[in-house]
Amino acid sequence: MTDLLYSEEEEALRAAVRDLLGDHCDAASVLARAESDAPHDRAAWKALTDGMGLAGLLVPEELGGQGASHREAAVVLEELGRAVAPVPYLTSAVVATEALLACGADELLAELASGRTIGALAVGLHLAPGAAFPAVRVEDGLLHGELTGVADAAVADVLLVPAEDGGLYAVRADAVTVTPQVSLDLTRPVATVRLDGAAGRRLGDAEPAVRRALRAAAGLLASEQLGLADWALTETVRYLKERKQFNRPVGSFQALKHRLAQLWLEVVNLRAAARAAADALATGEDADVAVAVAQAYAAPVAVRAAEEALQLHGGIGMTWEHPVHLYLKRAKADSIAYGSAGAHRSALAALVDLQAP
C-alpha cells in the first residue's frame, strides 16, 4: 500500500518554501501587487527558481531539472496556495512542463527548468482534462487565431499553442498580442492571446500533450486548494481565540466550535484526496480516477473554508485590507479551473462504470 504521509524530505521542502514565501509573499505585499498593473511577483519567482530550483522539479536531471516527482511539486503548491502567491508555478512548472515532456521537447524543457523562461499552455484555464480545446489555423506555416482565458499569459516568454493541424507549436510571446481579461482572481490573471501570422515551431502532437498537461494540472491544483483551505481554517481558529465578545473568546461559543470542527474534518479529507492524486500522478497508477476524486472534492471544501473565514472574521473580514478576500477569489477561480467539481464527478462516473442518475 502506498504511504501518503509526508516524507522528511517533503517536510524539509515545505519549511524552506514557507520561509521563502514569508519573506516575499506576505499578505501586505500580495495585496499591493493585486492592486497594481503587474500582479506577478518576479522576485519571488526568481527566488523559487534560481535560488531553489523548483521550476525543474518535474524535469529529469539530464535536462537540467531536479528529477523529482509530483509529490514534491504538490508540497510546493500547498505552500503557494497558503500564501496565494502570485507566481506562474502551476502554469509554467506543471502545465507547460508536462506538455513539453509529452512532446519530448528537451531544449525548451531545459529553459523552463531553469526558471529563466516562463511557459504557458495556450488553452483556457477552465478546460477539464479530456475536454475539447480550441485550436488556431495554420496558413503558409504561420499561426492565425484567438485563444481566451489563458492563465499567466501576460508573464509568459513562450506560449504552447494547439493548432488545427493537430500539432502543438512553441510561439515566442513577442510574436503574439496578449490582452488582459477581467479576472476574479487578481493573483492569477487571465488574458486573450491573438496570433496574426505568428511563427511557431512544431513540438509534437497537441492532443496527448494537452491531455497530459491538464490531468497533472487538475491533480496538483487540489494541493493548492488544500493549502488555501488550511490557511483559512488556521487563521480563523487563531482569530476566534483572540477576539472577545461578552467578555469571553468568540471561539468558546459552542456553535462556532461545531462549524470549525466540521471544517477541520473536510480539510483533513481534502488532504487525503490531494495526496492520493499527487502520488497517483507520480506512480502512474489509477491517476485518472485519483485526479477526478480529488477535484470532485477539493473545490467545494476550499470555497467553503474561505467563506467561513470571511464570515467568522466578522467586520474586518469584509475589508479590502484583510487578505481573506484574496483567498475567497482564488478558491472561486480554482473551483472552475481545469474542470469544475461537476465535470470531474461525471468523468469519475464514467471511469468506474457508475451510471449517472
Secondary structure as UniProt FT lines:
FT   HELIX           8..24
FT   HELIX           27..34
FT   HELIX           42..46
FT   HELIX           47..51
FT   HELIX           54..56
FT   TURN            57..58
FT   HELIX           61..63
FT   HELIX           70..82
FT   TURN            83..84
FT   HELIX           89..96
FT   HELIX           97..103
FT   HELIX           106..114
FT   STRAND          119..121
FT   TURN            125..126
FT   TURN            129..130
FT   STRAND          136..139
FT   TURN            140..141
FT   STRAND          142..151
FT   HELIX           153..155
FT   STRAND          158..163
FT   TURN            164..165
FT   STRAND          167..172
FT   HELIX           173..175
FT   STRAND          177..180
FT   TURN            186..187
FT   STRAND          190..199
FT   STRAND          201..205
FT   HELIX           206..242
FT   STRAND          244..245
FT   TURN            246..247
FT   STRAND          248..249
FT   HELIX           250..252
FT   HELIX           254..283
FT   HELIX           287..312
FT   HELIX           314..317
FT   HELIX           324..334
FT   TURN            335..338
FT   HELIX           341..351
FT   TURN            352..353
//
